[in-house]
Amino acid sequence: MNDPVEVIGGGLAGCECAWQLAERGVPVRLWEMRPKRTTPAHKTGDLAELVCSNSLRSDDPEHAAGLLKREMEAFGSLIIRSARHAAVPAGSALAVDRDRFARSVTKSLEIHPLIRLERREKTRLPVGDAVIATGPLTSPEMSRALTELLGGEHLYFYDSIAPIVDAEDLDLAKLFRASRYDKGDGDDYLNAPLDRDQYLAFHRAVLDAEVTPLHDFEQTLFFEGCLPIEELARRGVDTLRFGPMKPVGLRTPDGQRPYAVVQLRQEDLARSRYNLVGFQSRMKWGEQKRVLRMIPGLEQARFARLGQVHRNTFINSPVHLNRFYRLKARPRIRLAGQITGVEGYLESAATGLLVGLYLGLERSGVSAPALPITTALGALARHLTESSSKRFQPANINFGLFPELEGGRKLNRGERKEALVERARRALVAWRDELAHGEERLSLDGLERDPTEPSDLIEVVQCAG
Ligand SMILES: Cc1cc2nc3c(=O)[nH]c(=O)nc-3n(C[C@H](O)[C@H](O)[C@H](O)COP(=O)(O)OP(=O)(O)OC[C@H]3O[C@@H](n4cnc5c(N)ncnc54)[C@H](O)[C@@H]3O)c2cc1C
């Protein structure tokens, strides 16, 4: 069977996915509604347009985002290749000239003999093999089609992100472990108690902090159940104390009920990160750091992510997706990109790559196991499929998504990163080797290397470049 795969959405994910498929000999119909019909954030008709920042995050090989890039390059990623061609100086980040980048991706796809570009909106879910990669600003018709299939309660239209802090920098002497009313395991949360003066100072600081202006299309996005903290603070001095900072059901270890509390919920299985529950915010990032460090125990906090509120269409992936990004309800439909609940250009492209890879292998008769969860690509899929469906939130790639290292020795931050990267490299090579047995046609160019050469993943990938 070599029917074309319908890839809907020519953004970061759709473009990478179409490329991976076509490079594996699979014909593709790539649907992009722009420029005829645009989104509130896109400005051009180019494929893979970057709507905001021009950065694809860190290129440091020992940063999770750097590792993800190298894994993608190992599979011949179009997005990373085009980004390197269009790179502009940005320290350790990979930032691009956005027009050059988008034009380069567009050109590569337009001239590919196996890709047919349809400049039209797709309003229905296809019947055959298809990939939905319509992004955070999916057109209303397509959102409706997904809602009909998945149920409205599993499709979100906004994203309110609470800040995340690294556990290492918390002052545990000022925090206490407890769950509200001792529910759950009793120690699921770290709690930062505030006395009256601390609370009032915090409330004042939130009120005075500068916030980022809203885009027009975001004006309607304030849902009562999900208000940013500065919006709550504006409604009255006690609103936060009756909202996300409510102390009910919590007692400090000496039996006192605090005046107000900030709850920190474990973000990963390794307890290396915590999110500040209900602390979605539109405060400017510098302001947010300053204000949040007023919370007792967070004075030295380092932020893995800051709070945000913006429009974002994504599904409850732990309920609906399997490791191969197939919809459980309609397995011939795969989802890729931000609509799966990953966050960011890089991560969206990475999921597009995986969908294209798996479907391309399947079309050539190869039954591939899912990539190991110890790789960056596998860790992203793990986040989408194994997170709690009740608390599912989009995520960037970070080492907190990886399974913890085995072995008793305590590693410092640098050693831990090095060990995680090395483990990912080994896992990727083992996956390739397992696949390659008895499968001559399979070519993962980026991973091929002379086994006699001492090399790590980074060198392997650069050789392939
Ligand atoms: C306002 C805003 C700011 C952002 N800023 C950043 C940032 O600074 N850094 C970052 O990493 N990420 C940012 N993001 C997230 C970013 O958009 C995504 O990470 C990334 O673009 C997602 O890739 P994608 O392929 O899933 O979606 P997109 O890149 O958005 O691609 C989806 C494509 O599908 C098309 N489409 C939609 N519906 C249909 C349809 N029915 N038929 C045909 N085509 C359709 C759209 O026109 C679009 O081209 C931002 C998002 C928004 C909304």
The ligand as a Tripos MOL2 file, in Angstrom:
@<TRIPOS>MOLECULE
LIG
   53    58     1     0     0
SMALL
NO_CHARGES

@<TRIPOS>ATOM
      1 C1          1.1280   33.4300   20.4670 C.3       1 LIG1
      2 C2          2.0540   32.2640   20.5280 C.ar      1 LIG1
      3 C3          3.3950   32.4700   20.8300 C.ar      1 LIG1
      4 C4          4.2790   31.3880   20.8760 C.ar      1 LIG1
      5 N1          5.5950   31.6080   21.1500 N.ar      1 LIG1
      6 C5          6.4730   30.5870   21.1360 C.ar      1 LIG1
      7 C6          7.8670   30.7940   21.3510 C.ar      1 LIG1
      8 O1          8.3090   31.9190   21.5420 O.2       1 LIG1
      9 N2          8.6990   29.7230   21.3400 N.ar      1 LIG1
     10 C7          8.2510   28.4570   21.1160 C.ar      1 LIG1
     11 O2          9.0680   27.5220   21.1000 O.2       1 LIG1
     12 N3          6.9360   28.2240   20.9130 N.ar      1 LIG1
     13 C8          6.0460   29.2490   20.9150 C.ar      1 LIG1
     14 N4          4.7090   29.0340   20.7070 N.ar      1 LIG1
     15 C9          4.2770   27.7070   20.5050 C.3       1 LIG1
     16 C10         4.4900   27.4220   19.0170 C.3       1 LIG1
     17 O3          3.4300   27.9170   18.2660 O.3       1 LIG1
     18 C11         4.5900   25.9810   18.8140 C.3       1 LIG1
     19 O4          5.5810   25.4870   19.6350 O.3       1 LIG1
     20 C12         4.8690   25.4870   17.4240 C.3       1 LIG1
     21 O5          4.6920   26.4000   16.4090 O.3       1 LIG1
     22 C13         3.9140   24.3540   17.3010 C.3       1 LIG1
     23 O6          4.1770   23.6670   16.1380 O.3       1 LIG1
     24 P1          2.9640   22.9410   15.4460 P.3       1 LIG1
     25 O7          3.4830   22.3820   14.1950 O.co2     1 LIG1
     26 O8          2.2890   22.0500   16.3990 O.co2     1 LIG1
     27 O9          1.9430   24.1170   15.1280 O.3       1 LIG1
     28 P2          2.1580   25.3880   14.1280 P.3       1 LIG1
     29 O10         3.5840   25.6830   13.9370 O.co2     1 LIG1
     30 O11         1.2680   26.4620   14.6480 O.co2     1 LIG1
     31 O12         1.5850   24.8150   12.7730 O.3       1 LIG1
     32 C14         0.2330   24.4680   12.6010 C.3       1 LIG1
     33 C15        -0.1360   24.8250   11.1820 C.3       1 LIG1
     34 O13        -1.4000   24.2620   10.8800 O.3       1 LIG1
     35 C16        -2.1360   25.1850   10.0980 C.3       1 LIG1
     36 N5         -3.5520   24.8260   10.2630 N.ar      1 LIG1
     37 C17        -4.3250   24.9430   11.3690 C.ar      1 LIG1
     38 N6         -5.5310   24.4100   11.1610 N.ar      1 LIG1
     39 C18        -5.5290   23.9350    9.8790 C.ar      1 LIG1
     40 C19        -6.4780   23.2470    9.0830 C.ar      1 LIG1
     41 N7         -7.6880   22.9290    9.5540 N.pl3     1 LIG1
     42 N8         -6.1640   22.9210    7.7940 N.ar      1 LIG1
     43 C20        -4.9300   23.2280    7.2880 C.ar      1 LIG1
     44 N9         -3.9890   23.8750    8.0060 N.ar      1 LIG1
     45 C21        -4.2660   24.2010    9.3050 C.ar      1 LIG1
     46 C22        -1.7230   26.5330   10.6520 C.3       1 LIG1
     47 O14        -1.9250   27.5530    9.6880 O.3       1 LIG1
     48 C23        -0.2550   26.3150   10.9640 C.3       1 LIG1
     49 O15         0.5880   26.6720    9.8900 O.3       1 LIG1
     50 C24         3.8050   30.0830   20.6420 C.ar      1 LIG1
     51 C25         2.4610   29.8760   20.3400 C.ar      1 LIG1
     52 C26         1.5820   30.9510   20.2800 C.ar      1 LIG1
     53 C27         0.1500   30.7060   19.9440 C.3       1 LIG1
@<TRIPOS>BOND
     1     1     2 1
     2     2     3 ar
     3     2    52 ar
     4     3     4 ar
     5     4     5 ar
     6     4    50 ar
     7     5     6 ar
     8     6     7 ar
     9     6    13 1
    10     7     8 2
    11     7     9 ar
    12     9    10 ar
    13    10    11 2
    14    10    12 ar
    15    12    13 ar
    16    13    14 ar
    17    14    15 1
    18    14    50 ar
    19    15    16 1
    20    16    17 1
    21    16    18 1
    22    18    19 1
    23    18    20 1
    24    20    21 1
    25    20    22 1
    26    22    23 1
    27    23    24 1
    28    24    25 2
    29    24    26 1
    30    24    27 1
    31    27    28 1
    32    28    29 2
    33    28    30 1
    34    28    31 1
    35    31    32 1
    36    32    33 1
    37    33    34 1
    38    33    48 1
    39    34    35 1
    40    35    36 1
    41    35    46 1
    42    36    37 ar
    43    36    45 ar
    44    37    38 ar
    45    38    39 ar
    46    39    40 ar
    47    39    45 ar
    48    40    41 1
    49    40    42 ar
    50    42    43 ar
    51    43    44 ar
    52    44    45 ar
    53    46    47 1
    54    46    48 1
    55    48    49 1
    56    50    51 ar
    57    51    52 ar
    58    52    53 1
@<TRIPOS>SUBSTRUCTURE
     1 LIG1         1 GROUP 0 **** ****
